Amino acid sequence: WLVINKLPVQPAELVRNVLQDFQSQYAPERTEIIVNDMPPCEADPALLRQVFTNLLENALKYSSKCAHAKVEVGWQEINDQVAYFVRDNGVGFDMRYVSKLFGVFQRLHRIDEFEGTGVGLATVKRIIVRHGGRVWAEGEVGKGSTFFFTLSEED
């Protein structure tokens, strides 16, 4: 399904390019977006762009009802690996249902609350797994969520 063409990628630059496409989808006066410097990686640029696109779309969508939405993209070291993340202060989710997040057509919020097809996170998972990495999420109802992913260090 996915042919991986790994090249050197600057994730922060990729995220800034993705955000240019989203300028009409959020109110800049109510939305703070922080893009931290991130270590470069080896990944398929088009597929990594899709990962960030899907995660940022979700972060912006699920924080859109906040008086002051905040979305942060960055990284941290977890178990000696670089883990990239997209964090928001939106509606969050109940961790009891975290296992459903990455399933196709699985939704934790009603369609009349937030639009979507239910395939965005499933696509993210397929891309990250294909890269040899892993993806996971942490959240709390009413306090936002953070989606993490790692990429394989192998070429």
Solvent accessible surface area in square Angstrom, and as a share of the most:
residue,aa,sasa,rsa
1,W,188,0.66
2,L,18,0.09
3,V,131,0.76
4,I,38,0.19
5,N,89,0.45
6,K,51,0.22
7,L,80,0.40
8,P,103,0.65
9,V,10,0.06
10,Q,99,0.44
11,P,1,0.01
12,A,10,0.08
13,E,103,0.46
14,L,20,0.10
15,V,0,0.00
16,R,111,0.40
17,N,64,0.33
18,V,1,0.01
19,L,18,0.09
20,Q,119,0.53
21,D,90,0.47
22,F,7,0.03
23,Q,115,0.51
24,S,110,0.71
25,Q,109,0.48
26,Y,45,0.17
27,A,27,0.21
28,P,94,0.59
29,E,142,0.63
30,R,95,0.35
31,T,17,0.10
32,E,67,0.30
33,I,41,0.21
34,I,52,0.26
35,V,30,0.17
36,N,50,0.25
37,D,117,0.60
38,M,15,0.07
39,P,33,0.21
40,P,86,0.54
41,C,20,0.12
42,E,68,0.30
43,A,0,0.00
44,D,13,0.07
45,P,44,0.28
46,A,73,0.56
47,L,27,0.14
48,L,1,0.00
49,R,77,0.28
50,Q,73,0.32
51,V,0,0.00
52,F,1,0.00
53,T,27,0.16
54,N,12,0.06
55,L,3,0.02
56,L,0,0.00
57,E,70,0.31
58,N,24,0.12
59,A,3,0.02
60,L,11,0.06
61,K,54,0.23
62,Y,45,0.17
63,S,1,0.00
64,S,51,0.33
65,K,134,0.57
66,C,33,0.20
67,A,95,0.74
68,H,99,0.44
69,A,2,0.02
70,K,81,0.34
71,V,0,0.00
72,E,37,0.17
73,V,0,0.00
74,G,0,0.00
75,W,99,0.35
76,Q,71,0.32
77,E,113,0.51
78,I,42,0.21
79,N,130,0.67
80,D,130,0.67
81,Q,61,0.27
82,V,41,0.24
83,A,0,0.00
84,Y,5,0.02
85,F,10,0.04
86,V,2,0.01
87,R,83,0.30
88,D,10,0.05
89,N,55,0.28
90,G,3,0.02
91,V,43,0.25
92,G,5,0.05
93,F,11,0.05
94,D,39,0.20
95,M,89,0.40
96,R,185,0.68
97,Y,96,0.37
98,V,44,0.26
99,S,102,0.66
100,K,94,0.40
101,L,19,0.09
102,F,29,0.12
103,G,27,0.26
104,V,80,0.46
105,F,143,0.60
106,Q,77,0.34
107,R,75,0.27
108,L,53,0.26
109,H,42,0.19
110,R,153,0.56
111,I,107,0.54
112,D,108,0.56
113,E,64,0.29
114,F,11,0.04
115,E,140,0.63
116,G,31,0.30
117,T,98,0.57
118,G,18,0.18
119,V,55,0.31
120,G,24,0.23
121,L,20,0.10
122,A,7,0.05
123,T,37,0.21
124,V,0,0.00
125,K,88,0.37
126,R,123,0.45
127,I,2,0.01
128,I,0,0.00
129,V,83,0.47
130,R,126,0.46
131,H,4,0.02
132,G,54,0.52
133,G,15,0.15
134,R,119,0.43
135,V,19,0.11
136,W,45,0.16
137,A,4,0.03
138,E,87,0.39
139,G,17,0.16
140,E,94,0.42
141,V,101,0.58
142,G,56,0.54
143,K,142,0.60
144,G,5,0.04
145,S,11,0.07
146,T,12,0.07
147,F,18,0.07
148,F,8,0.03
149,F,0,0.00
150,T,4,0.02
151,L,8,0.04
152,S,20,0.13
153,E,134,0.60
154,E,131,0.59
155,D,150,0.77
